[in-house]
Each structure stands twice: as structure tokens, then as C-alpha cells.
Amino acid sequence: MTKYKVVVNGCYGGFGVSERGAEWLLANGADPAKVTIKRADYEGGYVYVYVSLDRHDPLLVRMVITLGSDAASGKHAQLYVHQLSQPKYRIDEYDGSESVEEPDQVQWEDASTQESA
């Protein structure tokens, strides 16, 4: 049975990968067009990290597992790997804190019982 995994942010603030996490991704074959690290030109300047990999990308999942949440997470994030029961999912976000929804967890309204107008 295939195990599906997705990376999710578990705290308020927003999804973000640390500089160390981004370096790990690049060293392990991530597309440089999807992982960016920019450092300010002055001492003590900021470091900007941008990762646009799919949340279910095996390399992103492996990075969080390998480095652990503390080392993988950006400044305002707490990344963790969520195990899915199937391949389809949706990430719901509120103020940066995320949860995963799968199709079998959604209650659908059924309009097929409505009589024609």
C-alpha cells in the first residue's frame, strides 16, 4: 500500500522553509527555479528563502523528515509531515496555521433531492 505524505505548517505565522532546509533541498537535487535563497549584501542583513515545491513533493517530505521540524522550518513556521489515507488532499489555512482535508472528511450537501421548480 502506497503511503502518501504532505508537508504542513502547524503554527500561526505561515509556511516557510529555513535557509538550512533550502540548502538541503538544493544539495539533494531540487530544481533551483523552485528553491531560492537570497542574502542581503550587508553584514547582519536578512536572508530570503522561497520554496515553490508541491507540498507532497517527495524531496520536500524527505527534507522535513531528515532535518526534523526545528531545522527544516522557517522563522514563523513549524513544519511537519502529515500521512494521507489517499492521494487527494486540500490544505486549509487560517492565519498561517494549516490543516489537511481529504475528500472523505468533507460533508457534501445533495441538491439531487430537490424537486424541479
Contacts in CASP RR format, 6 or more apart in sequence:
PFRMAT RR
TARGET T0000
AUTHOR 0000-0000-0000
METHOD contacts of the structure
MODEL  1
MTKYKVVVNGCYGGFGVSERGAEWLLANGADPAKVTIKRADYEGGYVYVY
VSLDRHDPLLVRMVITLGSDAASGKHAQLYVHQLSQPKYRIDEYDGSESV
EEPDQVQWEDASTQESA
2 87 0 8 1.000
3 83 0 8 1.000
4 56 0 8 1.000
4 83 0 8 1.000
4 84 0 8 1.000
4 85 0 8 1.000
4 86 0 8 1.000
4 87 0 8 1.000
4 89 0 8 1.000
5 56 0 8 1.000
5 61 0 8 1.000
5 81 0 8 1.000
5 82 0 8 1.000
5 83 0 8 1.000
5 84 0 8 1.000
6 55 0 8 1.000
6 56 0 8 1.000
6 61 0 8 1.000
6 81 0 8 1.000
6 82 0 8 1.000
6 84 0 8 1.000
6 89 0 8 1.000
6 91 0 8 1.000
6 100 0 8 1.000
7 55 0 8 1.000
7 56 0 8 1.000
7 60 0 8 1.000
7 61 0 8 1.000
7 64 0 8 1.000
7 79 0 8 1.000
7 80 0 8 1.000
7 81 0 8 1.000
7 82 0 8 1.000
8 15 0 8 1.000
8 55 0 8 1.000
8 79 0 8 1.000
8 80 0 8 1.000
8 81 0 8 1.000
8 82 0 8 1.000
8 91 0 8 1.000
8 98 0 8 1.000
8 99 0 8 1.000
8 100 0 8 1.000
9 15 0 8 1.000
9 16 0 8 1.000
9 73 0 8 1.000
9 77 0 8 1.000
9 78 0 8 1.000
9 79 0 8 1.000
9 93 0 8 1.000
9 96 0 8 1.000
9 97 0 8 1.000
9 98 0 8 1.000
10 77 0 8 1.000
10 78 0 8 1.000
10 79 0 8 1.000
10 80 0 8 1.000
10 97 0 8 1.000
10 98 0 8 1.000
11 76 0 8 1.000
11 77 0 8 1.000
11 78 0 8 1.000
11 96 0 8 1.000
11 97 0 8 1.000
12 76 0 8 1.000
12 95 0 8 1.000
12 96 0 8 1.000
12 97 0 8 1.000
13 76 0 8 1.000
13 77 0 8 1.000
13 95 0 8 1.000
13 96 0 8 1.000
13 97 0 8 1.000
14 76 0 8 1.000
14 77 0 8 1.000
14 93 0 8 1.000
14 96 0 8 1.000
14 97 0 8 1.000
14 98 0 8 1.000
15 77 0 8 1.000
15 79 0 8 1.000
15 96 0 8 1.000
15 98 0 8 1.000
16 49 0 8 1.000
16 51 0 8 1.000
16 73 0 8 1.000
16 74 0 8 1.000
16 75 0 8 1.000
16 76 0 8 1.000
16 77 0 8 1.000
16 79 0 8 1.000
17 25 0 8 1.000
17 49 0 8 1.000
17 51 0 8 1.000
17 60 0 8 1.000
17 63 0 8 1.000
17 72 0 8 1.000
17 73 0 8 1.000
17 74 0 8 1.000
17 77 0 8 1.000
17 79 0 8 1.000
18 49 0 8 1.000
18 71 0 8 1.000
18 72 0 8 1.000
18 73 0 8 1.000
18 74 0 8 1.000
18 75 0 8 1.000
19 37 0 8 1.000
19 47 0 8 1.000
19 49 0 8 1.000
20 67 0 8 1.000
20 71 0 8 1.000
20 72 0 8 1.000
21 49 0 8 1.000
21 63 0 8 1.000
21 67 0 8 1.000
21 71 0 8 1.000
21 72 0 8 1.000
22 35 0 8 1.000
22 36 0 8 1.000
22 37 0 8 1.000
22 49 0 8 1.000
22 51 0 8 1.000
23 37 0 8 1.000
24 63 0 8 1.000
24 66 0 8 1.000
24 67 0 8 1.000
24 72 0 8 1.000
25 35 0 8 1.000
25 51 0 8 1.000
25 53 0 8 1.000
25 59 0 8 1.000
25 60 0 8 1.000
25 63 0 8 1.000
26 32 0 8 1.000
26 35 0 8 1.000
26 37 0 8 1.000
28 59 0 8 1.000
28 62 0 8 1.000
28 63 0 8 1.000
29 59 0 8 1.000
30 53 0 8 1.000
30 59 0 8 1.000
34 51 0 8 1.000
34 52 0 8 1.000
34 53 0 8 1.000
35 50 0 8 1.000
35 51 0 8 1.000
35 52 0 8 1.000
35 53 0 8 1.000
36 48 0 8 1.000
36 49 0 8 1.000
36 50 0 8 1.000
36 51 0 8 1.000
37 47 0 8 1.000
37 48 0 8 1.000
37 49 0 8 1.000
38 47 0 8 1.000
38 48 0 8 1.000
39 45 0 8 1.000
39 46 0 8 1.000
39 47 0 8 1.000
39 48 0 8 1.000
40 46 0 8 1.000
40 47 0 8 1.000
49 74 0 8 1.000
51 60 0 8 1.000
53 59 0 8 1.000
53 60 0 8 1.000
54 60 0 8 1.000
55 91 0 8 1.000
56 89 0 8 1.000
61 81 0 8 1.000
63 72 0 8 1.000
64 72 0 8 1.000
64 79 0 8 1.000
64 80 0 8 1.000
64 81 0 8 1.000
65 81 0 8 1.000
69 78 0 8 1.000
69 79 0 8 1.000
69 80 0 8 1.000
72 79 0 8 1.000
73 79 0 8 1.000
82 100 0 8 1.000
84 100 0 8 1.000
84 102 0 8 1.000
85 102 0 8 1.000
85 104 0 8 1.000
86 102 0 8 1.000
86 103 0 8 1.000
86 104 0 8 1.000
88 102 0 8 1.000
88 103 0 8 1.000
89 100 0 8 1.000
89 101 0 8 1.000
89 102 0 8 1.000
90 100 0 8 1.000
90 101 0 8 1.000
90 102 0 8 1.000
91 98 0 8 1.000
91 99 0 8 1.000
91 100 0 8 1.000
91 101 0 8 1.000
92 98 0 8 1.000
92 99 0 8 1.000
92 100 0 8 1.000
92 101 0 8 1.000
END
